[in-house]
Amino acid sequence: MSEDFYRIKRLPPYVIAEVNAMRHAARQAGRDIIDLGMGNPDQPPPPHVIDKLCEVARKPNAHGYSQSKGIPGLRRAQASYYQRRFGVELDPQSEIVVTMGSKEGLASFATAITAPGDVVLAPSPSYPIHTFGFIIAGATIRSVPTTPGEEYWRELDRAMQYTVPRPTMLVVNYPSNPTAEVVDLEFYQRVVDWARENGVWVISDLAYSELYFDGVPTPSIMQAEGAKEVAVEFTSMSKTYSMAGWRMGFAVGNRELIAALTRVKSYLDYGAFTPIQAAACAALNGPQDIIESNRQLYQKRRDVLVESFGRAGWEIPPPAASMFAWAKLPKGFESMGSLEFSKRLIEEADVAVAAGVGYGEEGEGYVRIAMVENEQRIRQAARNIKRFLAKSGG
Ligand SMILES: Cc1ncc(COP(=O)(O)O)c(C=O)c1O
């Protein structure tokens, strides 16, 4: 019997999982590891959202299968969000589908629209589902830069010119995980124009729609003229409302793409637990204070991270958005590689970060630092790292 499974062969071991296992082992051994590795929000959702979950969960009729595409009220709530936040009108019936987190949404979407051998343009470094969702679905990836500079456009054009078969999809993710880079609406307009010209679908991941700093809101690709012709966009309640474990997200945009995702999902799932969907409505329609308070919380942590790590001898470029900083390995450690460096940080400084190589070849030489511990612990991490840098000397 062959264990040479076609898809499994194409999935390298999840690098993040390797570092997570080390962190877990260190904690089991009683060590206090400061975990700046995984992008797992440390705050709870607002109380009224939890109350709604409990209230609906007590109803005897709330426990059956739900609707795969999401209950109508939740799709309407997402339409209202896009209207008030981006000024974009969406039809809740044909242009919105609820997903069980945006990760599931992206994976099901890849299954829905990919034919074996399709070429997908995906950024490197990137959040793994942006490449592996499509690889699992049988696609080939052609990497393009994550940094949205002129080189980005040159690479897109080169990819269209030289790749056979011609690429059919482009993935964009800003604010970027892992690099925290951001774009403006002009960039999205150029992407949409380029995609229309080249006959390419665009998949935008806007998981960090609300975690922007210094008062500069991040745009949606849906604001670009003609976006609905070519684009679909995924958003998530995980970071915006600190609901990561609830598994709640959305896809919006082009009707054909939404219909394809809805169709595949109708075969794969019965939708999220109804009380979760009802509580998600309460989050989207109710008081929005948590968005601003989360933004301030992460911005403050960013400032503490940049300042305290800088004093420890490690310059961290301040991220403009997201919950991550993307930093080059400190001076003298460059040749070690990001995985080895991350392991040494756990072993010798009790600090977990995510190795950049886990986000693709272009991520080598970097680590991603998640701002998911409080300010005091970020300062403690900086003190530990200072000692580690002094001892190891690079
Ligand atoms: C860019 C990006 N997209 C999607 C996700 C997945 O989010 P969700 O919890 O909605 O599945 C994450 C989670 O970290 C992310 O960083």
The ligand as a Tripos MOL2 file, in Angstrom:
@<TRIPOS>MOLECULE
LIG
   16    16     1     0     0
SMALL
NO_CHARGES

@<TRIPOS>ATOM
      1 C1         -3.2470   37.2800    6.5910 C.3       1 LIG1
      2 C2         -4.0960   36.2940    7.2990 C.ar      1 LIG1
      3 N1         -5.1220   35.7610    6.6510 N.ar      1 LIG1
      4 C3         -5.9380   34.8750    7.2350 C.ar      1 LIG1
      5 C4         -5.7220   34.4790    8.5360 C.ar      1 LIG1
      6 C5         -6.6390   33.4630    9.1300 C.3       1 LIG1
      7 O1         -7.5780   34.1000    9.9090 O.3       1 LIG1
      8 P1         -8.9000   33.3540   10.3790 P.3       1 LIG1
      9 O2         -8.7930   33.2510   11.8440 O.co2     1 LIG1
     10 O3        -10.0080   34.2570    9.9230 O.co2     1 LIG1
     11 O4         -8.9520   32.0360    9.6980 O.co2     1 LIG1
     12 C6         -4.6710   35.0060    9.2610 C.ar      1 LIG1
     13 C7         -4.4230   34.5600   10.6420 C.2       1 LIG1
     14 O5         -3.4460   34.8440   11.2520 O.2       1 LIG1
     15 C8         -3.8320   35.9300    8.6170 C.ar      1 LIG1
     16 O6         -2.7860   36.4620    9.2430 O.3       1 LIG1
@<TRIPOS>BOND
     1     1     2 1
     2     2     3 ar
     3     2    15 ar
     4     3     4 ar
     5     4     5 ar
     6     5     6 1
     7     5    12 ar
     8     6     7 1
     9     7     8 1
    10     8     9 2
    11     8    10 1
    12     8    11 1
    13    12    13 1
    14    12    15 ar
    15    13    14 2
    16    15    16 1
@<TRIPOS>SUBSTRUCTURE
     1 LIG1         1 GROUP 0 **** ****
